[in-house]
Amino acid sequence: MTEPVAGATTERVARAALSRLGEPGDVRLSTLVEQLGANQVFDLLRNEQDLAGVHTDVAARLRGLDPERDLEQAAKAGIRFICPEDDEWPAALDDLNRAEPLQGRGGTPVGLWAKGPMRLGEAAARAVAVVGSRSATSYGAGVASDLGAHLAGQDVCVVSGAAFGIDQAAHRGALAARGPTVAVLACGVDRAYPSAHKNLLDYIGDVGLVVSELPPGCAPTRWRFLSRNRVIAALAQGTVVVEAAVRSGALNTASWAARLHRVLMGVPGPVTSAPSEGVHELIRCRDAALVTKGADVLELVSPAGSFVTAEARGPESPRDRLSAREQRVLDAVPVATHAGGTSIARAAGLSEADVLDVLARMRVKGFVEEVDDRWRLARE
């Protein structure tokens, strides 16, 4: 084995080793680490102690394991390994140990490999996850991009998975607004997956943060994608689902958000749209809050009363400022022909004296015109 990288502690080396030995979301491993500590778990595995069947599963990976070398090579590539003991570690991730497992996955990561200048703890202090379908429609991609830009413009970190579709649009929206964004991968942070997003991931690594439970060099698998979703949900105060079919992986992230008692939100689509059917079910059956714009999201994830959106209203017209009595008289004034005060009073159901008084005021305000004691609505 090589010498430990400068500053590396035994605990860090043990956690780096366990991150390569175990699979992300292995509840057995995370439980053992919580109960015994990473050092003891690693020592017992190296001594061929079969803890809860973990040794049997990782025996092949133990051969040739060199965590010190992993840390050293990662550091040379600008990749750091973040542990729960570090100042950069987000306390929000510890909630995963208190959440019920989902589909056999759960638990707090033993550590996270990270690439980028942003500090993960600072990013997670004010963050929203934006996730959704890989096969996004132009509508969904547009909404996700607008959400990403609006949130990042308010210095809210946009967390997503750098996949095709909604993830990509959310990241790009945040980057366009020159705001913070974090990409959570299901492979090593030194790999671009999908490969078409290499430039995107390189740029996020230059200005934001790319993180993964998996050590550098690891490839993505279906298991790892589903395990990755719990980290996305845990890093954020809330999760927004933009377009998700009934079997979309984004719904797995939504389930983790609910398990972690985070704010769950959904953007509705056309009622006939299959890509939005899963989101509609979240809103209908799982208490997801309906959101349509960034301001809605900010209101839900911000401290109570600190960000309140105004009630949606149509544009105000001059008539909106009139009293009910004045509007009643105007409704009785003809548009095309002139009418006398008696006729207008009868149509309005008011006394002629009151109607004439109102009409005089409405003439001054430009609402009506008079010709020979007969009235009609003024032209535009």
N, C-alpha and C positions, 0 to 999 in steps of 0.2 A: 504493500500500500504506500501511496505517496504521503508526504508530510501534510498535516492539516493546513488548510489555507489560513493565513494570518487572521487572528481574531475569532476563528471558528471555535465554538465551545463543544464539549462532548455532547450536550443536548442538541445542538444544531446538527452535528454529524449524525447522531442517532435519528433525528427526524428526517434528514436528507436520505438516509438509508431506507427508512420506512416508507418514504414517498415513492421509492423505486420498487420496494418489495411488494407493497400492497396495491390494491386497485382503489381508485377514488370512490368514496362512499361506502367502503367496507365497514359495516357497523361493528363487526367483531374487533377490528384493529383500533378504531377510534375509541371504543369502550375500554379496551386494554390500556391504551395510552392514557386515557383519563384516570383510570384506576391505579396504574402502576408507574406511569411516567415513561417517556420515550426511551430513556437510557436502559431501564430494566427490561422493557419489552424487546428491544433490539438485542441485548445481551442474552436473554433467554432463547430467542430465535437462533442466534449464532451458536448457542450451545445445544441446539436441536431439541429444545423443549417445545412440545406441540401445544401451544396455547389456543384453546378453542378451535383446533383444527387449522390454525393459521400457518403453522410451520409446514404442514403437509402441502398446503397450496403454494407456498413461496419457496420451497426447497430448491427448485431449479434456479430461481433468481438469486439465491444466496451465493451460488457459485460465481466467482468473479466479481462480486459486489465490491465497489470501492467508492464510498460516499465522499471521502476527502478529495479524491480526484474529480468527482462530479462537481463539488463546490468550487474547486480550483479552476476547472475548465469553464464553468459557468461564469465565474467572475471575469475571466479573460474575455468572454463574449458579451460582457456588459449585463449579465443576468445575476440577480441576487436571490437569495432564498430567505423568505420572510417567515419567522417563527412566532408562536403566540407570546413569547417572552420579549419580543421586539417592540419598541415604541410605535413602529409603523403598523403593527398588527391591529386590524379593526375589531373592537370588542363585539361588534354585531355578529361576527362569524361564530362566536361561542354559543349563540342561541341554537345552533344546529345540534349541539349535544343534548339540548332540552326538548327538541322537536321529535315527534313520532317519525320513525323511518317510513319511507315511501317506496314501494316496490323493491324492498330489500336494501335500499340505499339510505344513507344518512350519516350523521356524525360530523364533527368539526374536522376540517383538513388537518393533517399533521404539520403542514406547512404549505406555502405557496411560492412558486418560482415566478419572478417578476422581471419585466424588462421595460424601462422607461423612466423618465425623470419625476413623474408624479408620485407622491407618497400615498400608499393605499389607504392608510387610516384617515388621512385628510379627505381623500376622494369619497370614502364611504360615509363620512360625517354628514354629507348632504348629497344623496344620490338617488336616482330613479332608474329602474330597469325598464327598457323598452324592447319587447320581444314580439315575435309573430312568425308568420308563414315564410318559408323559403321561396314559395311560388307566389310572391306578392303581386297584386294587381297594381296598376299605375295609381289608383286611388289610395291603396294601402301604403305604398312607398312614399307617396306625397305627404300623407298624414304623418308617417313616422319621421320623415325628414323635417317637417315643420315642428313636430314635438321636440326632436333632438335639438334643433336650432333654438327654439324658445327656452327650453330648460337650460341648455348650456349658456345661453345669453344671460341667464339669471344666476350663473355660477353654480348650477346644479349639475353634478356629474352624471353623464348618461352611460349606463352600464348595459352591455349587450354581448352577444356571442360571436360577432363578426361573420355570421353566415350570410348566404345569399338572401335577398328579399328585404324583409323588415329590419333585420339586424344591421345590414349594410347601410340602409337608408338612415337609420337612427344615428349611427356613428358619423356618417357623412354630414348630416345636419349639424351635429355638435361641432365637428371640425370646421364647417363653414362659418359657424358663429364664433370660432376661435375659443371655444369653451372646453371643459374637461370631459374626457371620455375614457372608459376602461373596457377592454375586450377580454372576456374570459373564455379560454380555449379548452378543448377536449383533447389537446395534444401538447407536446412541448412548445414553449414560447419561441423556440428557435425555428419552428416549422410554420409554414403558411398553409392553413387549411380553411377554406378551399384555396387551391394554388392561385386561382384567379385574383384573390384578394391579397397577394403578396405586397403590392404597393400600399394598399390601405393599412395592412398590419405593420409594415415598416414605418409608415408615417405616424400611426398611433404610438408605436414604440419610441418614436423620436420626441413626441410632444405630450403624450398621455401615458397610458400604462397597459401592457399586455400581461395577463397573469394566467397561471394554470397550476393545478395540483400535481401535474405530471412533470417529471424531470425533463430536461432538454433531450431531444431525440425521440421521444415517445410518439407513437402514431395514434390517431383517433380511432375509437370503436363506438358502436352503438351504446354499450354500457357506459362509456366515458362521457358521451354527450348527455345522457340522462343524469349522471352524477354531477356533471358540470352545472346543470340547471339550478341545483340547490345553492351553489355558491353565488350565482347571479342574483337569486332572490334574497339571499342573506346579506349581500353587500348593500342593498338598497332599502330606503324607507318605504318604497312602494314599487309595484310592478304594473306596467301598462301593457296590455295585450292588444296588438293591432293586427287584425286578420289572423284567424286560426281556424282551420277546419276541425271537425269533431275528433280527429285522431292526431292533431298537430302536437309536436313536441313542446310547443309553447305553452300548452295547457298543463304540462308537467311542471314548468316553471311557475305557473299560476297556482298550482296545488302547493308548491313549496312556500310561496308567498303567504298563502292562507295558513299553512301549518306554523309559520313563523310569526303569525299575527302582524304581518305587514299589510299596508293598504293595497288592495287589489282593484285594478281599474281596467275597463274595456272600452275600446272605440267601436261604436256600432258601424255596420256597413249596410248595404241594401239588403232587405229582408229576403231577397231571392238569391243572394250571393253565398255559394258554398264555402268560399274562403273565410267568410265571417260567421258561419254557423256556430262554430265553437265559442266565439266571443259572445254571441247572443245568448248561448246557454250559460255562460259565466254570469252575465247580467241578470238573466231570468231566474236561475236556480242557485247561484252561489254568491249572491250578494256583492258581485263586483259593481263598483261605482261606474256609471256611464260618464265618459269624458269625451270631449270633441276637440279640445285645444289645450295648449300648454298651460294657460291660466287655470283651467279646471284642475289639472294635475297639481300645480303649485298650491292651490287652495287646500287640497286634500292631504298633502304631505308636509305642509308648513305648520308650525305651532298655531294653536287655535287663536284666531283673530289677527294673525300677523299678515295674512294674505287673503283678502276677500274679493271675489270677482263681483262686478256689478250685474244686476239682473238684466238679462237680455231684453231689449226693447227695440221696436221699430223706430225709424226716424220721426222726430216730432214735427207736426204740422202747426201752422198758426191757429187752426181751430182748436187744437188740444189745450190752448191756454184760455179759451172762453169758458164762461160759466155754463152750467147745464141749461139754464133758461135761455141764454143767448144762442146756444147750439140748437135748442128746440125751435126757436124762431127762424133761424137760418134754414133748418130742414124744411120749413113751410114756404120758403121763398122760391118761386119758380126760376128755372134756368133760362129757358128760351124766350118766354113772354113776360110782360110786366103785369103785376097784379096789385089791386088796391089793398089798403090796410085792413079793411073789413074781411076780405077773402083770405088774407094771410092769417089774421087772428082766428078765423074759423078753422083753418087747417091746423094751426098750432094748438088750438084748444085753450087760448089765453084771451084776456080782455084786449080790446082794440087799443086802449090807451097804453097798456104795457107794451104791446107789440110795436107801436109807433115810437115809443121811447127807446126800445132796443134797436129798432131799425136806424134811428138817428145816430146812435152810437156806432153801429156797424158800418154806416156810411163813412163816418170819420176814419174808421180803421181800414176802409177799403174793401169790405166784404160784400157790400151791396151798392147798387146805383139807383138813382131816383129820376124819373121823368114824369112831370105833371102829376105828382102825388101817387105815382104808381112805381112799384118796386120789382127788381129782379136781381139775381146774383151777379156780382161783378165778374167780368171776364178775367182770365188769368193775367 
